[in-house]
Amino acid sequence: MKSKLAQWRSRLRRVDRPDEYESKRLLASLGLNVPEGLRSASGPLDQPPPFKGPYALKVCSPDVMHKSDVRGVCLNLDRDALDAAMHDLAIAFPVAPLLVEQMVESTGPEIIAGGLMDPSLGPAVMVGTGGILTEITPDVAFRLAPLDTHEAHRMLKELRIHPVFEGYRGLNLDAAGLVRLLVTVSRMIAAWDMCFDQLDLNPIVWTGREWVILDAKLVLRTAA
């Protein structure tokens, strides 16, 4: 794990400042699911993306942490609308790359996962109810990292939305799959040692087949 993290870190475009595209490439290398995507340094693409639409378009810079707050996200775009949106975002954010991704259809509640480096206790992992209302109606559980499968299951059982993992209103969510995601995330957080600051994966959605991480923010510390 540590060697994989070191190799990924050595390829960052900005030292210790991964953008969303780079963070998702790391997650994918660890076996986690992210949307198909490409990063573009300019305006409209010369050729269609190598994946089907509809598309999501985002400003892709570590300097823009809350993209929706600055109108840096466009969703459900067809090919023509994608070109127009890329032109507009290139004007609004002239020095930032753009991230084009395949839209993901999902069912059930959105989930948040991630972690932080506690100054007293060390690396911690969290999971909870995700989406745009996370900070207004917090429903989260924390543990020190790394986790084992048993402890990750206990975290899910502490959430108020836990019934959704037991077939509530016909939902068929894969709790075991989410547990595996949490264990992987916790091991990554622990492997960073003191280089790690915080990780925010929100939202994580269920497609009916797998859990997919739609947005990822990773913050590293320059000095370990």
C-alpha positions in Angstrom: 0.0 0.0 0.0 2.7 2.5 1.0 4.7 2.0 -2.2 1.5 2.5 -4.3 0.8 5.7 -2.5 4.3 6.9 -3.0 4.3 6.2 -6.7 0.9 8.0 -7.1 2.2 11.0 -5.1 5.3 11.3 -7.2 3.1 11.8 -10.3 1.0 14.7 -9.0 0.9 17.8 -11.1 1.2 20.0 -8.0 3.2 18.8 -5.0 0.9 17.4 -2.4 -2.1 19.1 -4.0 -4.1 16.4 -5.8 -7.1 17.4 -7.8 -10.3 15.4 -8.1 -9.1 13.5 -11.2 -5.9 12.5 -9.5 -7.6 11.5 -6.3 -10.0 9.3 -8.2 -7.2 7.6 -10.1 -5.7 6.6 -6.8 -9.0 5.3 -5.5 -9.5 3.3 -8.7 -6.0 1.8 -8.3 -7.1 0.5 -4.9 -10.1 -1.3 -6.4 -12.8 1.3 -5.6 -15.3 2.4 -8.2 -15.3 5.9 -9.7 -17.1 7.2 -12.9 -15.3 7.0 -16.2 -13.7 10.4 -16.8 -11.0 12.5 -18.5 -9.3 15.7 -17.6 -9.0 18.5 -20.2 -6.7 21.5 -19.9 -8.7 23.7 -22.3 -12.1 24.4 -23.7 -14.3 22.1 -25.9 -13.0 18.7 -26.8 -11.6 18.0 -30.2 -13.4 14.6 -30.2 -16.2 13.0 -28.1 -15.3 11.5 -24.8 -14.4 7.7 -24.9 -17.5 6.9 -22.9 -21.2 7.4 -23.4 -23.2 10.3 -22.1 -24.9 12.0 -20.5 -22.0 13.8 -19.0 -21.0 15.6 -15.8 -18.6 18.5 -16.1 -16.6 20.0 -13.2 -13.9 22.5 -12.6 -10.9 20.3 -11.5 -8.6 22.2 -9.2 -7.4 21.6 -5.6 -8.0 25.4 -5.1 -11.8 24.9 -5.6 -13.0 22.7 -2.8 -16.7 23.4 -3.1 -17.4 23.4 -6.8 -21.2 23.7 -6.6 -20.9 26.9 -4.5 -19.0 28.6 -7.4 -21.1 27.2 -10.2 -18.3 24.9 -11.2 -20.5 21.8 -11.9 -22.8 21.1 -14.8 -24.8 17.9 -14.9 -26.8 15.7 -17.4 -25.1 17.2 -20.5 -25.5 15.8 -24.0 -22.6 16.2 -26.5 -23.6 19.7 -27.7 -24.4 20.9 -24.2 -21.0 19.6 -23.0 -19.1 21.7 -25.6 -21.1 24.8 -24.6 -20.5 24.1 -20.8 -16.8 23.5 -21.3 -16.6 26.8 -23.2 -18.3 28.7 -20.3 -16.3 27.0 -17.5 -13.1 27.7 -19.4 -14.0 31.4 -19.3 -15.0 31.3 -15.7 -12.0 29.3 -14.6 -9.3 30.1 -17.1 -6.4 28.5 -15.4 -8.1 25.4 -14.1 -8.5 22.0 -15.9 -11.9 20.6 -16.5 -13.1 17.1 -15.6 -15.6 15.3 -17.9 -17.3 12.2 -16.4 -20.0 9.8 -17.3 -23.2 10.4 -15.3 -24.1 7.6 -12.9 -27.6 6.5 -12.2 -28.2 5.6 -8.6 -30.9 4.5 -6.1 -31.2 4.9 -2.4 -29.6 7.4 -0.1 -26.2 9.1 -0.7 -23.4 8.1 1.6 -20.3 10.0 2.8 -17.1 8.4 3.8 -13.6 9.7 4.5 -11.3 10.5 7.3 -9.0 13.0 9.1 -5.8 13.1 11.1 -6.7 13.8 14.7 -3.9 15.6 16.4 -4.2 13.5 19.6 -5.5 10.1 18.4 -4.1 9.8 14.9 -5.9 8.8 11.7 -9.6 8.3 11.9 -12.2 7.1 9.4 -15.9 8.1 9.1 -19.0 7.1 7.3 -22.5 8.6 7.3 -25.4 10.0 5.4 -24.1 12.0 2.5 -25.1 14.5 -0.1 -25.6 18.2 0.2 -27.3 18.0 3.6 -24.4 16.3 5.4 -23.5 19.4 7.5 -27.1 20.3 8.3 -28.3 16.8 9.5 -25.2 15.0 10.6 -25.5 11.2 10.9 -22.0 9.9 11.1 -19.8 7.3 12.9 -16.1 7.5 13.5 -13.3 4.9 14.2 -9.6 5.0 14.4 -7.9 3.7 11.2 -7.3 1.0 10.0 -10.6 -0.9 10.3 -11.4 -4.5 10.1 -14.6 -5.8 8.6 -16.3 -6.4 11.9 -15.7 -2.8 13.1 -16.9 -1.4 9.7 -20.2 -3.3 10.0 -20.6 -1.8 13.6 -20.1 1.7 12.1 -23.0 1.2 9.7 -25.2 -0.1 12.5 -24.7 3.1 14.4 -26.2 5.2 11.7 -29.8 6.4 11.9 -30.2 5.3 8.2 -29.0 1.8 9.0 -32.5 0.3 8.1 -31.7 1.0 4.4 -29.1 -1.7 4.5 -31.7 -4.2 5.7 -34.2 -3.9 2.9 -36.1 -0.8 4.1 -38.9 0.0 1.5 -37.5 -2.6 -0.9 -34.0 -1.1 -1.1 -31.4 -3.7 -1.9 -28.2 -2.0 -0.9 -25.0 -4.0 -0.6 -23.9 -3.4 3.0 -20.9 -5.8 2.6 -19.7 -3.8 -0.4 -19.8 -0.6 1.5 -17.9 -2.3 4.3 -15.2 -3.3 1.9 -15.0 0.3 0.7 -14.6 1.5 4.3 -11.9 -1.0 5.1 -9.9 0.0 2.0 -10.3 3.7 2.7 -9.2 3.1 6.3 -6.1 1.2 5.3 -5.2 4.0 2.8 -5.6 6.6 5.5 -3.4 4.7 7.9 -0.7 4.0 5.3 -0.3 7.8 4.7 1.1 8.2 8.2 1.6 11.9 9.1 1.4 13.0 5.4 -2.4 12.6 5.6 -4.7 15.5 6.5 -8.3 14.7 5.4 -10.3 12.8 2.9 -13.9 13.5 1.8 -15.8 11.1 -0.5 -19.2 12.5 -1.0 -21.5 11.4 -2.4 -21.0 7.6 -2.7 -24.0 6.1 -4.5 -25.5 2.7 -5.1 -26.1 1.9 -8.8 -27.9 -1.4 -8.3 -24.6 -3.3 -8.9 -21.9 -1.4 -7.1 -21.0 1.5 -4.9 -19.5 4.5 -6.9 -17.6 7.5 -5.5 -18.9 10.5 -7.4 -16.7 13.2 -5.7 -13.4 12.9 -3.9 -11.3 15.5 -2.1 -7.9 14.4 -0.6 -5.7 16.9 1.3 -2.1 16.0 2.2 0.4 17.6 4.4 3.5 19.0 2.7 5.8 18.1 5.6 5.4 14.7 7.2 
